């Protein structure tokens, strides 16, 4: 696939995902996420052909101008859209599938001084929200959505929504994964609050326990009255 075809695909992806997008020419000039992705292409080539020092230096120059740091060894899929771009970090052994979206402040990083594969693998059509951190040699399967500021350190199956610190699955295949259903008036349909849901579930369990205790106390009182009546009858 030619580099010109890549540029056309990327511009079309911006038009599809960004309601603020204007003409192709303006997109070409003004989207640093695209510039970082396009600059990564020759940097990746240089890295794979033994010119790793030069590739690393060029990637830092790209970082200076775009605010996006992509290691030259990272593998990027087609039509990757880095929206707003600033503060995005993509580590050395990261693998990103096709049609993914990363928002500003996203980190696809490692968790320490591991060797070998130490960064995430993202499947196709993965969306990573603002400020989210996806860390370690984990796999994020196809069609996963990661909420803003989440910290994901474990594998995520396909067709899931993940939120929280640490990240946890709250939707899978379009259905809520939760012990409680949040009132729709709170408008958390897309990014549920798992802490709130757990708190609600705990409150329900406490109320159920209180009702059961009241029932047992009533039964004990009835038995005490019955025993007292029997004792009175014997006298």
C-alpha positions as CSV (number, residue, x, y, z in Angstrom):
1,X,0.0,0.0,0.0
2,X,1.4,3.4,-1.0
3,X,2.1,6.2,1.4
4,X,-0.4,8.4,-0.6
5,X,-3.1,5.8,0.0
6,X,-2.3,5.8,3.7
7,X,-2.7,9.6,3.8
8,X,-6.1,9.4,2.0
9,X,-7.3,6.7,4.3
10,X,-6.2,8.6,7.4
11,X,-7.9,11.8,6.3
12,X,-11.1,9.9,5.6
13,X,-10.9,8.4,9.1
14,X,-10.7,11.9,10.6
15,X,-13.8,13.0,8.7
16,X,-15.7,9.9,9.9
17,X,-14.8,10.2,13.6
18,X,-14.4,14.0,14.2
19,X,-17.5,16.2,13.8
20,X,-15.2,19.2,13.9
21,X,-13.3,18.1,10.8
22,X,-13.2,20.5,7.8
23,X,-11.8,20.0,4.4
24,X,-9.1,17.4,3.5
25,X,-6.6,20.2,3.0
26,X,-7.2,21.7,6.5
27,X,-7.1,18.2,8.0
28,X,-3.8,17.5,6.3
29,X,-2.2,20.7,7.7
30,X,-3.7,20.9,11.2
31,X,-3.9,17.4,12.8
32,X,-0.8,16.6,14.7
33,X,-2.0,13.1,15.4
34,X,-1.8,12.4,11.7
35,X,1.6,14.1,11.4
36,X,2.9,11.9,14.2
37,X,1.5,8.7,12.5
38,X,2.9,9.7,9.1
39,X,6.3,10.5,10.6
40,X,6.3,7.1,12.3
41,X,6.3,5.4,8.9
42,X,9.9,6.3,7.9
43,X,11.0,6.1,11.5
44,X,9.7,2.5,11.7
45,X,11.5,1.7,8.4
46,X,14.8,3.0,9.7
47,X,14.4,1.0,12.9
48,X,13.7,-2.2,11.1
49,X,16.7,-1.6,8.8
50,X,19.3,-1.2,11.5
51,X,19.4,2.6,11.7
52,X,17.9,2.6,15.2
53,X,19.8,5.6,16.6
54,X,18.6,7.8,13.7
55,X,15.0,6.5,14.1
56,X,15.0,7.3,17.8
57,X,16.3,10.9,17.2
58,X,13.7,11.5,14.5
59,X,10.9,10.2,16.8
60,X,12.0,12.7,19.4
61,X,11.9,15.5,16.8
62,X,8.4,14.3,15.9
63,X,7.5,14.4,19.6
64,X,8.7,18.0,19.9
65,X,6.5,19.2,17.0
66,X,3.4,17.1,17.6
67,X,3.3,16.3,21.3
68,X,3.0,12.6,20.5
69,X,5.7,10.1,21.4
70,X,5.7,6.9,19.3
71,X,8.6,4.6,19.7
72,X,10.0,3.7,16.2
73,X,9.5,0.0,16.9
74,X,5.8,0.2,17.7
75,X,3.5,-1.4,15.1
76,X,0.5,0.8,14.1
77,X,-2.5,-0.4,12.1
78,X,-4.3,1.3,9.3
79,X,-6.5,4.4,9.9
80,X,-5.3,5.0,13.4
81,X,-6.8,8.3,14.6
82,X,-5.0,10.2,17.4
83,X,-7.5,12.9,18.3
84,X,-6.1,16.2,19.7
85,X,-2.9,14.2,20.1
86,X,-1.1,16.0,22.9
87,X,0.6,13.8,25.6
88,X,0.0,10.5,23.8
89,X,2.8,7.9,24.5
90,X,3.0,4.6,22.5
91,X,5.7,2.2,23.8
92,X,8.3,0.2,21.9
93,X,6.5,-3.2,21.8
94,X,3.0,-1.8,21.4
95,X,0.9,-3.3,18.6
96,X,-2.2,-1.4,17.4
97,X,-4.8,-2.9,15.1
98,X,-6.9,-1.1,12.4
99,X,-9.4,1.7,12.9
100,X,-8.4,2.5,16.5
101,X,-8.9,5.9,18.1
102,X,-6.7,7.3,20.9
103,X,-7.5,10.6,22.6
104,X,-5.2,13.1,24.3
105,X,-3.1,11.9,27.2
106,X,-3.3,8.2,26.4
107,X,-0.4,6.0,27.5
108,X,0.2,2.6,26.0
109,X,3.1,1.8,28.2
110,X,5.0,-0.8,30.3
111,X,4.8,-1.5,34.0
112,X,8.6,-1.7,34.9
113,X,11.9,-3.0,33.6
114,X,10.5,-6.2,31.9
115,X,12.3,-7.5,28.8
116,X,10.7,-8.7,25.6
117,X,7.0,-7.9,24.9
118,X,6.1,-5.4,27.6
119,X,3.5,-3.1,26.1
120,X,-0.1,-3.6,25.1
121,X,-1.6,-5.2,22.0
122,X,-4.8,-3.5,20.8
123,X,-7.2,-5.2,18.4
124,X,-9.2,-3.6,15.7
125,X,-11.7,-0.7,16.4
126,X,-10.4,-0.1,20.0
127,X,-11.2,3.4,21.4
128,X,-9.1,4.6,24.3
129,X,-10.5,7.6,26.1
130,X,-8.8,10.8,27.3
131,X,-6.0,10.2,29.9
132,X,-6.4,6.4,30.0
133,X,-3.4,4.3,30.7
134,X,-3.1,0.8,29.2
135,X,-0.1,-0.9,30.8
136,X,1.9,-4.0,30.4
137,X,1.9,-7.0,28.0
138,X,-1.8,-7.3,27.9
139,X,-4.3,-7.8,25.0
140,X,-7.2,-5.5,24.4
141,X,-9.5,-7.4,22.0
142,X,-11.6,-6.0,19.1
143,X,-14.2,-3.4,19.6
144,X,-13.3,-2.5,23.2
145,X,-14.0,1.0,24.6
146,X,-11.8,2.3,27.5
147,X,-13.2,5.2,29.5
148,X,-11.3,8.3,30.2
149,X,-8.6,8.2,32.9
150,X,-9.0,4.5,33.3
151,X,-6.0,2.4,34.2
152,X,-6.1,-1.0,32.5
153,X,-3.5,-3.7,33.5
154,X,-5.4,-6.9,32.6
155,X,-6.6,-8.5,29.3
156,X,-10.0,-7.3,28.1
157,X,-12.2,-9.5,25.9
158,X,-13.9,-8.3,22.8
159,X,-17.0,-6.0,22.7
160,X,-16.5,-4.6,26.2
161,X,-16.5,-1.2,27.9
162,X,-13.9,-0.7,30.6
163,X,-13.8,2.1,33.2
164,X,-12.2,2.8,36.5
165,X,-8.9,2.4,38.4
166,X,-8.0,-0.4,38.1
167,X,-10.1,-0.8,34.9
168,X,-13.0,-3.2,35.0
169,X,-15.5,-4.4,32.5
170,X,-18.9,-2.7,32.9
171,X,-20.4,-3.6,29.6
172,X,-20.0,-6.7,27.4
173,X,-21.8,-7.3,24.1
174,X,-24.1,-4.3,24.8
175,X,-25.3,-5.5,28.2
176,X,-24.4,-4.1,31.6
177,X,-22.0,-6.1,33.8
178,X,-23.0,-4.9,37.2
179,X,-24.7,-5.9,40.5
180,X,-27.0,-2.9,40.3
181,X,-28.7,-0.8,37.6
182,X,-28.1,2.9,37.8
183,X,-31.1,5.2,37.2
184,X,-31.1,6.5,33.6
185,X,-31.6,10.0,35.0
186,X,-27.9,9.9,36.0
187,X,-26.9,9.6,32.4
188,X,-24.2,7.0,32.9
189,X,-25.3,4.8,30.0
190,X,-22.0,5.1,28.2
191,X,-19.5,5.3,31.1
192,X,-21.0,3.7,34.2
193,X,-19.6,4.3,37.6
194,X,-18.6,1.0,39.1
195,X,-17.9,2.4,42.5
196,X,-21.3,4.0,42.7
197,X,-22.9,0.7,41.6
198,X,-21.0,-1.4,44.2
199,X,-22.1,1.1,46.8
200,X,-25.7,0.8,45.7
201,X,-25.4,-3.0,45.8
202,X,-24.0,-2.8,49.3
203,X,-26.8,-0.6,50.5
204,X,-29.4,-3.0,49.1
205,X,-27.7,-5.9,50.9
206,X,-27.6,-4.0,54.2
207,X,-31.3,-3.1,53.9
208,X,-32.1,-6.8,53.1
209,X,-30.1,-7.9,56.2
210,X,-31.9,-5.3,58.4
211,X,-35.2,-6.7,57.2
212,X,-34.2,-10.2,57.9
213,X,-32.9,-9.3,61.4
214,X,-36.3,-7.6,62.2
215,X,-38.1,-10.7,61.1
216,X,-35.9,-12.9,63.3
217,X,-36.4,-10.6,66.3
218,X,-40.2,-10.8,65.8
219,X,-40.0,-14.6,65.7
220,X,-37.9,-14.7,68.9
221,X,-40.3,-12.4,70.6
222,X,-43.3,-14.6,69.6
223,X,-41.5,-17.7,70.9
224,X,-40.6,-15.9,74.1
225,X,-44.3,-15.0,74.6
226,X,-45.3,-18.6,73.8
227,X,-42.9,-20.0,76.3
228,X,-44.1,-17.6,79.0
229,X,-47.7,-18.6,78.3
230,X,-46.8,-22.3,78.7
231,X,-45.0,-21.6,81.9
232,X,-48.0,-19.7,83.3
233,X,-50.3,-22.5,82.3
234,X,-48.2,-25.0,84.3
235,X,-48.5,-23.0,87.5
